[in-house]
């Protein structure tokens, strides 16, 4: 059903996976620049005009903010079972991220104290897409680490529905469970601009996180530097390393769980077993026929689905390191034995009972992960993304005098005489 490659063909696969980005569109980039500039200059007037044009909804400063009544109505429409599952997910995600917290520290040495102060960001904005891309689980994943970090205020934006309410009410429930302070019914590049620069209705934030379409991704890239951003995410991907102990039906199901995201999603199997590769290929065809999102799956598998045959598991691990996948499953007899060989991956799932969707929803680690090979240098969203770190230096007179000649020498060598003088003047040098 999907191409089978030898390990010698991996460079072509790597290029194909990394070139899936839709950001390289000059026309859209120019349009986004125009939207961002106008919202920055005109505030609410531009924000509401774009909302009228793109979403066909008339908003004002009085109606743009989600009310408590709208949130309560969303709760009323949610099933008790879903609410229980979301609360359990929130509990687990919070518990995991609590372990990431760092504390301010100071190391008192003779003559000098050195340390690091950890300070939460003041205000963070979270973007939540509308329609079929509105995932309540992503609301939890973006908001809860900020809450754990101690962010003072969390603002959420999400596109309006045709009736002027939020386009996906369950996202409001997720936001309330996670502890969002205020929610606004705006979306697209104009919402990112509003968060970055502030308008009369929407406060300016220090950092923006959350997924979105090509306009949102371009807007995040455009405002970066004025505010922080989490990352410019690309399409999703999973790479499964499997040996002959793996169940073909399970492997195929895990690959399909990513392929159903969108036509640009990549599902890759790397194995040292030809028999397993052939069996998984058969299972992919059988299971695809049963899926409601069959059309999306077929496009994804046709464009980016791949099975790679490698000589051994070490070679499989090296291929994974070259691809640097967002999700990596080690579906092998001894996953912990293979784990030290993995250098590049967003999230690593060990063994047959750890399918990738567990991480998407309930395990606890964050599912906001680096894509398109960026796991070579990016990490999952974490508490660290919502704090800033300040160095602390406190020196005694005696210690400064002891090192003053060296500081002066280093400063003058770089041609910075005023730097040198700031030390020299204290000791009459």
Order of alpha helices (4+ residues) and beta strands (2+ residues): beta-alpha-alpha-alpha-alpha-alpha-beta-beta-beta-alpha-beta-alpha-beta-alpha-beta-alpha-beta-beta-alpha-beta-alpha-alpha-beta-alpha-beta-alpha-beta-alpha-beta-alpha-alpha
